[in-house]
Amino acid sequence: MTSPQPPLWRRAIAELLGTALLVAIVVGSGIAAQQLSPADIGLQLLENSTATVLGLTVLILVFGPVSGAHFNPVVSLTDWFLGRRNGSGLTLPDLGAYIPAQVVGAIGGSALANAMFEVGTTISSKERATPGHLLAEIVATAVLILLIFALAATKRGVLAAPAVGIYIGAAYWFTSSTSFANPAVTLGRVFSDTFAGIAPGSAPPFIVAQLVGAALGVALLLLLFPAAGRAASEVVIPHTAEGADR
């Protein structure tokens, strides 16, 4: 018998805090990289991606036992979609709490990073929505969804923290968009006119590309792992009341 999950309010707080800290890491390390290596964009990206890999891995380990450590609306949407037929994964009320918490957390995380570096919270002017960038977001998001849910489907959720962190680090480099792959993070990064920012006009196309990528990832997942929906409750990390109370 599956142990009950922590109460929804606790899971929503975990998603808000986890997403806020994730964006604070992404934006904050981007600001630091800009200040430390002002003349070397490649080194800036290395510094930014390294901090994100390490920070994301830690955040999944910390918050995973409480909420699953989604930190990403497309992960939560996929979890609900795959689990709705067999009663696993997120319910619609869960989804209604997770996604707003992730968005609010992302915006708060951006403001926090700006404040730590004494940079004003202003709207980004960094245009990113080129055809290549949008294709990159589709690819980055599709592989992210495939990775997370394939690990759950094959009972290897324990590997999610390092695997997701390593994948995002790699995707910083092999995608032209530097792999946002997350609508909440995309919105959060609008509120920092720094290395990691994205202009408001670029955010909607990025989010559409991420949703398309998520749909593609689900299609590939069901092709390769037809029973993946049964493991929706194990995403990203299994989260039960017992695990959260330890």
Backbone hydrogen bonds, N-H to C=O, Kabsch-Sander energy under -0.5 kcal/mol:
donor,donor_aa,acceptor,acceptor_aa,energy
10,R,7,P,-0.5
11,R,7,P,-2.0
12,A,8,L,-2.9
13,I,9,W,-1.9
14,A,10,R,-2.1
15,E,11,R,-2.2
16,L,12,A,-2.5
17,L,13,I,-3.0
18,G,14,A,-2.7
19,T,15,E,-2.3
20,A,16,L,-2.4
21,L,17,L,-2.6
22,L,18,G,-2.1
23,V,19,T,-2.4
24,A,20,A,-2.3
25,I,21,L,-2.2
26,V,22,L,-2.4
27,V,23,V,-3.1
28,G,24,A,-2.3
29,S,25,I,-2.3
30,G,26,V,-1.3
31,I,27,V,-2.4
32,A,28,G,-2.6
33,A,29,S,-2.4
34,Q,30,G,-2.1
35,Q,31,I,-2.0
36,L,32,A,-2.8
37,S,33,A,-2.6
40,D,37,S,-1.7
44,Q,40,D,-2.0
45,L,41,I,-2.3
46,L,42,G,-1.9
47,E,43,L,-2.6
48,N,44,Q,-2.6
49,S,45,L,-2.9
50,T,46,L,-2.3
51,A,47,E,-1.9
52,T,48,N,-1.8
53,V,49,S,-2.6
54,L,50,T,-2.1
55,G,51,A,-2.8
56,L,52,T,-2.8
57,T,53,V,-1.8
58,V,54,L,-1.9
59,L,55,G,-2.5
60,I,56,L,-2.3
61,L,57,T,-1.8
62,V,58,V,-2.3
63,F,59,L,-2.8
64,G,60,I,-2.0
66,V,63,F,-1.3
67,S,63,F,-2.3
68,G,63,F,-0.7
68,G,64,G,-1.6
69,A,63,F,-0.6
75,V,72,N,-0.6
76,S,72,N,-2.0
77,L,73,P,-2.9
78,T,74,V,-2.0
79,D,75,V,-2.4
80,W,76,S,-2.3
81,F,77,L,-2.7
82,L,78,T,-2.8
83,G,79,D,-1.7
84,R,80,W,-1.2
86,N,83,G,-0.5
87,G,83,G,-0.9
88,S,83,G,-1.5
95,L,91,T,-2.6
96,G,92,L,-2.5
97,A,93,P,-0.9
97,A,94,D,-1.0
98,Y,94,D,-3.1
99,I,95,L,-2.1
101,A,97,A,-1.7
102,Q,98,Y,-2.5
103,V,99,I,-2.4
104,V,100,P,-2.8
105,G,101,A,-2.4
106,A,102,Q,-2.3
107,I,103,V,-2.1
108,G,104,V,-2.5
109,G,105,G,-2.6
110,S,106,A,-1.8
111,A,107,I,-2.0
112,L,108,G,-2.4
113,A,109,G,-2.3
114,N,110,S,-2.3
115,A,111,A,-2.2
116,M,112,L,-2.4
117,F,113,A,-1.6
118,E,115,A,-1.1
119,V,114,N,-3.6
122,T,120,G,-1.4
124,S,190,V,-3.1
127,E,125,S,-1.0
130,T,128,R,-2.5
134,L,130,T,-2.3
135,L,131,P,-2.3
136,A,132,G,-2.2
137,E,133,H,-2.1
138,I,134,L,-1.9
139,V,135,L,-2.3
140,A,136,A,-3.1
141,T,137,E,-2.3
142,A,138,I,-2.3
143,V,139,V,-2.4
144,L,140,A,-1.7
145,I,141,T,-2.5
146,L,142,A,-2.3
147,L,143,V,-2.7
148,I,144,L,-2.5
149,F,145,I,-2.2
150,A,146,L,-2.0
151,L,147,L,-2.1
152,A,148,I,-1.6
153,A,149,F,-2.5
154,T,150,A,-1.6
155,K,152,A,-1.5
156,R,151,L,-3.4
159,L,156,R,-2.2
160,A,157,G,-2.0
163,A,159,L,-2.6
164,V,160,A,-3.0
165,G,161,A,-2.0
166,I,162,P,-2.8
167,Y,163,A,-2.4
168,I,164,V,-2.6
169,G,165,G,-2.1
170,A,166,I,-2.4
171,A,167,Y,-2.9
172,Y,168,I,-1.6
173,W,169,G,-0.6
173,W,170,A,-1.3
174,F,170,A,-2.0
175,T,171,A,-1.4
178,T,175,T,-1.0
186,T,182,N,-2.3
187,L,183,P,-2.2
188,G,184,A,-2.5
189,R,185,V,-2.4
190,V,186,T,-0.6
190,V,187,L,-1.0
191,F,188,G,-1.5
192,S,189,R,-1.0
194,T,192,S,-2.0
197,G,194,T,-1.8
198,I,189,R,-1.2
199,A,126,K,-3.0
202,S,199,A,-1.4
203,A,199,A,-1.1
206,F,202,S,-1.8
207,I,203,A,-2.6
208,V,204,P,-2.5
209,A,205,P,-2.4
210,Q,206,F,-2.3
211,L,207,I,-2.2
212,V,208,V,-2.4
213,G,209,A,-2.6
214,A,210,Q,-2.3
215,A,211,L,-2.2
216,L,212,V,-2.3
217,G,213,G,-2.7
218,V,214,A,-2.4
219,A,215,A,-2.2
220,L,216,L,-2.4
221,L,217,G,-2.4
222,L,218,V,-2.8
223,L,219,A,-1.6
224,L,220,L,-2.3
225,F,221,L,-3.8
228,A,225,F,-2.1
230,R,227,A,-1.6
231,A,228,A,-1.7
232,A,229,G,-1.4
234,E,231,A,-2.2
235,V,232,A,-1.3
237,I,68,G,-0.8
239,H,233,S,-0.8
241,A,4,P,-4.3
244,A,240,T,-2.4
245,D,241,A,-1.5
246,R,242,E,-0.6
246,R,243,G,-0.7
